[in-house]
Amino acid sequence: MRSLRWLVPIALVAVPFALARAGGPASAADAAAHRELDSSLRSYERWTRALAGDSIASMFAPDGEMLREDGSVLRGPGAVAGFLSGFKSVHVDSATLALEAEQVMGDDAVQWGTFAQVVRIDGQGTIHARGRFVWQWRRQPDGRWRLRRALTQSFPR
């Protein structure tokens, strides 16, 4: 029994440290951030279905970037809105975002997940798109979460 006496003080120090390093129990602020980010994700999903380009663009921070699959980068809400305004012949039948992981680190957060969309393009038929996304969010001075960087990648067809 004497040899186990050292284990209790070490456990009292090591366990809380390990929990903190692993993310530990979520704080109330982290729980609120997760709820806010989920709400933002659902808004993005809803606005994608409505193809509401201005609303989607408003989710980007002033320095936010949309990283396109072709390697080009759209910087700022104006560039994102301009890009999305070119989809006049596209009709979104369904759009879903499935969150697989989320990490909140103070005023920054990262979400990983998958997406699925069914879209009709005038004169071209229906396209079923699936892929993954990684989004970096930053809490703005007004407290709202805005996209700092958004990357989507389609799975091969």
N, C-alpha and C positions, 0 to 999 in steps of 0.2 A: 504494500500500500504506500509505503514511503516513496517509492520511485515514481508514483503517479502524481505526487503532490505538486510537482513543477508544471504539470499539464494544465491545471485550472488557471493559473495566472496567464500562461501563454494563450490559452483559448480565449480568455476575456479580452486580450489585446488583439489577437490574430483574427478572430471571427468578425468583429465589427470592421476591421481594416479590409478584410477580404470582401465583405458585403459592399463596402463603399467602393472598392476597386471594380466590382462586378456590376455596379449600378445600384445595388442594395434595394431596400424597399423604396418605392417611389414616394417622393415628397408630395405635399399637397400642390405645390407649384408645378411639379412635373405632371401630376395627374390632370391638372387644369390645362397644361400645354398639350397633352395627348388628346384631350377632348376638343380643344380648339383646332388642332391639326386635323383630326378626323372630320370635323365640320368643314374645314377648308377643302379636304380631299373630296368630300361629298358634293360641295359646291362646284368644284372643278368637273366632276363627273356629270352633274346636272347640266352645267353650261356647255359641256362638250356635246351632250345629246341635243341641246338646243342650238348648237353651233353659234353660241353667243360670244363671238371673238373679242368684243370690247370688255365683256365681263371676265373672260379668261385672262386677257392682258392685264386687267386691273389687279390680278393676283400676284403679279410680278413686282418685285422691289424696283426702285428707280434704276438700280444697276443690275437688275436681274437678267439672266441669260437663258435663252432656250437653245439647247445644243441639238442641232438637227442631225439626222442620220447621215446626211451627205457630208458632214464635217463643218458645215457653216454654222455661225453663231448669230442669233438674233439678240441684240442688246437693248434692254429697256422695254417698257410696256408699249410704247409707240411702234417699235419694230415688230413686236409680237402681234399687235392689233393689225398692222399693215399686212403681215404675212397671212393671218387668218381671214382677212377680208377677201382674199382671192379664192375662197372656197364657195363661190356662189352656186356652182352646179353640184355641190355635195349635199347629201341628205343623210343624217346620222339616224339609223334605225335603233341602234343600241350602243351603249358605251358603259363599261364597268371597269372599276379600279379595285383590285384586291390587294390590300396591304399585307405584306409578309413580315416586315420588321420596321421598327421605328426607334430612333434614338434621339433623346432630347439632351442637349448639353448647354444649359443656361439659355441664352438667346438664340441658339442655333439648334437645328434639328435636321435629321436625315430620314427619309422614308424610302424603303425598297418595296417593290411589289410588281404585280403583273397587270396588264390591261387587255381588254377584248373589246373590239368594235365591229359593228356591221354597218357599212356605209353603202349608199347607192350614189353613183356618179352618173349624171345625165348622159345618156348615149353610150355608157360603158358597162352598165350592169352593177352587180353587187360585189362588194369586197368584204371578206372576213379577215380582219387584222387582229393579230395577237402578238404580245411581246412583254417586255419588262420596262420598268421605270426606276429611276433613282432621282429623287428630288431633295434639294437642299433648301431649307427654309431659314429665314432670319426674322426674328421679332423686331419690328420697327419701333421707333421712339413713341409712336402712338399706341403701342401694345399689340398691334395686329401682326399676324404672321404673313410674310410675303415670300414668294419664291425668289431665291437668290440664284439658283441654277436648276434647270430641269432637263433631264436627259431621258429620252425614250428610245428603245431599240426593238424593232419588230423581229419576231421569230421568222426564220426562213419559211417560205410557203411550200 
